[in-house]
């Protein structure tokens, strides 16, 4: 949807955007940070949101 609306960062194609989403949103990453590194779910959510915005969105 971001690609269709022209909102992806310059030079970022849909396939790479999907890869970034998989990397940041994968259950293994959540488990590592929340269960093993004692991040709160809220801190993880904020970190993921910031990461997705900075890597995916144009003008960030």
N, C-alpha and C positions, 0 to 999 in steps of 0.2 A: 504494500500500500504506500509506503514511503517513496519507493521508486516511481510508482505511477503518478504521485503528486509532485515529483521533482524535488523531494526533500532530502535525498541522500547527499552526503558530503561529496564534494567534487572528486572525481576519479574513483569513486566507490561504486562497484556494480552490485547487482542483486545477489549474486552468488557469494561474494565476499561479505556482504551484509548479513546474510543467513549464517555464514560461518562464525561471524562475530557473535551473533545471538546464541548459537549453539554453545560456543565457548563460555560465555558469561552466564547463561541461564541453565546450563547442564546441572543435573542433580548431584553430580560428583563435586562440583565447585561449591554448591550450597552445603553439602555435607561436610566438606573439608573446612569451610570457614565457620559454619554454625555449630556443628557437632564436635569437630576436632580442635578448632581454634577458639571456641567460645565467643564468637561474634553473636550478637543478638540478631534475630530475624530482621528487625527494623534497620539495624546498621548494614546488614547484607543488602537489603532492599535498596537503601539509599546509595550504596556503592554501585550496585548493578544499574540503577537508574542513571547515575552520573556517568558510568562507563558507556552505557548504550547511547546516551545523548552525545557524549563527546566523540565517539567513534562513528556514529551513524549519521548524525544530522548536519545538514549544510548550515553554515554560518555560526558554528560553535567553536 
